[in-house]
Amino acid sequence: MGARVTRMFRNFNLENRVHREISKEKPAVAPRHAGSVPPPAGSAEAAEIADSMNQKNAPLLALLRSVYVESKDPAAAAAEASKEATAGTEAERRPLRFSLPGDPYGLVELTDVPKGKLTIAEALKALSSHQRQPETWTPEKISQDYSLDLKDTKALLRFFIPFQVQIIPPKSTNAKQIKAS
């Protein structure tokens, strides 16, 4: 119902409104800027401008010859340095010490990793073994076994802690418990 009412008001006296808009005087166009109008092609002024553009300016040419630019592409230099670094580390690989059984998540099973790197399974194994037996699994032993830097191993053991499952006994003996199936 509302659309009909709005359509009625929109179409009311439409012809008269259109004729009124068409018969209004058009606003005067702003004058063009004198500098933006190109000179006529056949005039003497155009010929002078073309001649001045084609002439060599001796002082400017001398200044241009005195400029010497030596540039180096920082991206290319960084790419070469990274290629050299990766070429040296690709040869240094170590076999896996621990991996998950089976084919987890359909991923290709790794057989070796670069020195200084860990897989997730190896990292969790190293963290949990250090947590259970810190006297046996010292940062020095972990860094030696997994070919890691000692500084990185100490940071790993300090800032990463694997999850611990703790079962809290109920306060009373008659509390509801989930039975094992």
N, C-alpha and C positions, 0 to 999 in steps of 0.2 A: 504494500500500500504506500509506503514511504517513497519508493522509487517512482511511482506514478506521479506523486505530488511534485517531486523535484524535477521530473521530466517536464511537467506542465510549466513550472516557473522558468525552466531553462529555455524552452521553446516559445514562451510568450513574447509576442512583439519582436520576433527574431528579424524579420525583413527590415523593419524600421531601424533597428539598432545597426544592422549591417550597412544600410544606405548612409546612416549618419557617420559611421567610421570611414567609409570610402570617400565621402564628400569633404572630410576634413582636409585642411591644407597640410601638405607634407612639411616636416621641419627642414629648414635650410641645412645643406651639407656643409660641414666645417671646411674651411679653405685648406688646400694642400700646402705642405711646407715647401718653401722655395728650393731648399737644398736637396730634397728627395726626388725632384723632377730631373730626369736625365736631359742633357742638352740634345738638341736634334742631331741626327747622325751626319748630315751634310754640312754642318756649320763649321766655322773656323775654330770656334771654341773647342769642339770635339776633337779636331785635328791636333790642337795644341796639347790637350790632355793625353791623347794617344802617343804623341811624340815624347812627352815628359815621362811617360811610363816605360817607354822602350829605351830611353837613354840610360847609360850607366852613370851612377853617381860616384865619382872617384874617391871622395873622402869616406863615404860609407863602405865602399869596396875595400879600401885600405884597412879600415877597422875590422871588417869581416875576416880579412886574411890574417890579422893578428890574433884572432880567437882560435884557441886550440882546445878541443874537448876530448877528454879521455874518459870513457865510461866502462863500467863493469856491471854486468847484470847480477844482482845479489841472489836472485832465485836460481840462476844457473850454477853459481858457486856453491850454494847450499845443496843443490841437487847432486853435484859432483861429490861433495863431502859425505853426504848420506850414502851414496852408492859405494864409496870406498869403505865406509864403516860397515855397511851390510855385507859387502864382499868378504871382509875379514871375519865377521861373526857367523856367516853362513857355514863356514867350514867347521866352526866350533859348535858341535851339537852333542847332546848326551842322550843315552837311552832313558826311557821312562822307568822310574823306580816303583810307581804304584799307579794303577788305573782301575777304573770300575769294570766289573765283569759285564760281558755282553756288549751290545751296541746301543749305548744310551741315546735316546732321542733321534735315532736314525743317523747319527753323525759318523763320519769316517773315524776309525780308531787310529789314534796317533801312535807312532812307534818311537819317535824321538822328538826332543824339544831343544831350542837353542840354549846355550849355557847362559845362566843369569835369569832364566824364565822358569815359571812353574805352571803346571796345569792346575785346575781347580781341585781335582781329586788329590794331587800331591800336596797342595797348600793346606787343605783340610787335614790330611793325614799328618803332616809335619806339625801343624798347630795343636791337634789333639794329642799327639804323642808328647809334645813339650808340656802340655797342660797336665797330662797324667804323670809323667816322669821327668820333671825339670832337671834333676841331677844327671840323668842319662842323656837326655836330648837337650844339650846346651846349644846356644846360638852358633857356636863354633862348629859343632858336629853337624848341625842342620845345614849350615852354609857349605861345609865341605861335602856332605853327601849329595846335595842338590845343585852344586856348582853355582852358588850365589855369593854376592858380596856380603861381607860380615855386617856392614852398616845397614844394608837393606834387610838382612835377616833379623837384626835387632829391632828395626822399625816394624817389621811384620809381626814379630812376637809381642811387641809392646802395644800396637794399635789394633790388631785383629784378634778377636777371641771367638772361637767356635761356640755354637749353641750348646747349652747344657740342659738336659731334661731332668727336672727335679720333681719328685712326687711328694707332695705335702700330705701327711696323714691327717684324717679328720680329727676335729677337737673332741668329738664324742663318738662312742662306739655304735650308737644307734643312728648315725647319719646315713642318708641315702647314698649308695655307691653303685656304680655301674658294674655289673657282673661280666666277667669274661665269657665269651660265647664258645 
